[in-house]
């Protein structure tokens, strides 16, 4: 089967970049990205390419090359479904905030809505690809909905989880470690799998395209994120021990990272991991384990989340303790609000929770992030429902000039590892601040010795 027309439902952090790269690398395939969010689609179609809704290095160039050639963004979902041979589902799967599984299970209502819409529109056979991160055996539920429409259309369900990292998404898509495709282990399933393999083979070596059954593919995504998050929580646990013993967590990390059995990636002590995937996927894994009676397995993975929460609380607590056990009325500057550099995504960012703890201590916070807009900062803190939005705006200021932000500040907290922070004139910043002036570095990007020479009291996680 040769695919000439692809539809992707969902124009977010996964669907938008993934489809842009597919269109860029497969000029013979028409790729249409659809979404019910009219403002988002309008932003993707903005003549000023810098206004596309997702910031990723290199993404603007790829969208500019493919858009209106074979890459299209639309709100006409039914037309795109009708025309496509292959439909990607790339919608949000947040953690449930209600009912059975509240706080751990994935909320699949958007996935179900997509399946029902596909079933109601489709007049010809379709390959339906799960691109969202989903619990094991979700494909079974999707297939049940699609196969019971009574309209005679045949559907083939594939699982094709994304392994891209925000901030490096374009490079991860152009040069992936592997592409994972799961499908049914029968003749029709193999035909569907090979159709998607042929799409990726336009730029990915076939030796890097791994095919499995659909259940293995679904579980592999959850497991990969759980393993990566586990490494972050592990080094952060050691960073707390380093503070008490006088060890340097950066030296410990380097020493163990040079062991080829361990490796150096994801061994950087920080305020804690954030983003849309790690916490959500681990909680999903915990829920699945408990649903099968594997309580010890669930407890093991849940501890990764508890360690991450502890690290964020500990960072905020260190700020309070250093500032003579009170931050009431004191201005603290946050450098960074995104959960990591080179992205404007703030979901589950450590900055949100550190800010919440400091606001509970009646601190005043000035936030500077080069890519996160003011409305997003206020939305994030309001969504915690810890205090009124009026009170949040009274104590949080979002600024465009990092130097002015530091005027009369008592401390700076580095919450995102943006490269531009390394280039700042720290003497100029120090001169504007209250003395003694403190820098709290949870992202390990600033030269502590240089700051000490200027006069900062420098505090680094695990040091």
C-alpha positions, 0 to 999 in steps of 0.5 A, a space after each residue: 500500500 502506498 500512502 499519498 495523503 496523511 491527516 494528523 488530528 492535533 496540531 500541538 507539540 507532537 503533531 505539528 513538528 512531526 507532520 512538518 518533518 514528514 512533509 519536508 522529507 516526503 514531498 510526494 505525500 500531502 500532509 494535513 494537520 487539523 485541530 479544533 483550536 482555530 487560534 492554533 491553526 491560524 498561528 500555524 498559517 501566519 505569514 510571519 513564520 516566527 509566529 508559529 505556536 511552537 518554538 523549536 530550533 529549526 522548525 520555522 525553516 522546515 515549516 516555511 519550506 513545506 507549508 502550502 507545498 504539501 503541508 497544510 493546517 486546517 480546522 476542516 477535520 472531516 475533509 482531511 479524514 475523508 481524503 487521507 489513507 493514513 490518520 495520525 491521532 496526536 491529541 492530548 492525553 492528560 492525567 485524569 482529574 476525576 473519577 476512577 484513576 484520578 491523579 494517575 490514569 490517562 484521560 482518554 476522552 479526546 482519543 475516543 472522540 477522535 475515534 468516533 469522528 473517524 468512524 463517522 466520516 470514513 468511507 474508505 479503508 484507513 490506517 489509524 496511527 496512535 501518536 499520542 502517549 497512551 496506556 497499554 491496550 488503548 489500541 484495542 479500545 480504538 479498534 472496538 469503536 472503529 470496527 463497530 460503526 456498521 459502515 463496512 470500512 476496514 480500519 488498521 490500528 498502529 502504534 507509533 510513539 514519539 521519542 522526541 525531546 522538546 528543545 531538540 525535537 527537529 533533530 530528533 525527528 530528522 535523525 532518530 535513534 529509532 522509529 517504533 511501529 507496532 501493529 497487529 501480527 496478521 497479514 493485514 497488520 503487516 501491510 499497514 505496518 509496512 505502509 508506515 515503514 515506507 513513509 519513514 524510510 524516505 529519510 530514516 534507515 530501515 535498520 533504525 525502524 523497529 516493528 513490534 506488536 502493538 502492545 509492546 510499542 505502547 508500553 515501550 514509550 511509557 517505559 522509556 520515559 520512566 527510565 529517563 525520569 528515574 535517572 533524573 530523580 536518582 542524581 537529584 537524590 544524590 545531590 541532597 546527600 552531597 549537600 550534607 557531606 561536602 561532596 560535589 554532585 557535578 564531580 560525582 555525576 561525571 565520575 559515574 557517567 564515565 562508566 560505560 554501563 551507566 553513561 552520562 546522559 540525564 545525570 545532571 542535578 537540577 530543580 527536577 524534571 518537568 514537561 508533558 510526558 515524564 510525570 504523566 507517563 510514570 503516573 500512568 505506569 503506576 496506575 497500570 501496575 496497580 490495576 494488575 495487582 503489582 503494588 510493589 512495582 507501582 510503589 517503585 515507580 511512584 517513588 520517582 515522582 515523590 523524589 522529583 516533588 521533594 527536589 522542587 520543595 527543597 530548592 524553594 526551602 533552600 532559598 528561604 533558609 539562605 535569605 535568613 528564613 524569611 522572603 516576605 516582601 523580598 524580590 526574587 528573580 526567576 531566570 527561566 519559566 519553560 521546563 527546559 531550554 529551547 522550548 516555550 513549553 511550560 507544562 509541569 515546569 519546576 519553576 511553577 512549583 518553586 514559585 508557588 512555594 515562595 508565594 506561600 512565603 509572601 515573596 515577590 517574584 520577577 520572571 524573565 524567560 526569552 520565549 514564554 509569554 506573560 499570559 502563560 506564566 499567569 495561567 500556569 500559576 493560576 491553574 494551581 488554584 492555590 490563591 486568587 489570580 489577583 493575588 498572583 498578579 500582585 506578587 508576580 511580575 513578568 518582565 522583558 529585560 532581565 537586567 531591570 528585573 534584577 534591580 533591588 532583588 535579593 536573589 536570583 533563581 536559575 530555573 531554565 538552562 537557557 544559553 543566553 544566561 551564560 552571556 550576561 554581564 553579571 557584574 552589572 546585575 550584581 550592582 543592581 541587587 540588594 547586598 548580600 546578593 544570592 544566585 541559586 542555580 538549579 540548572 548548573 549553567 553558571 560559573 560559580 567561581 566567577 560569581 563569587 569573584 563578583 560578590 554573589 553568594 552562590 548556591 548550587 544544587 548538591 554543592 
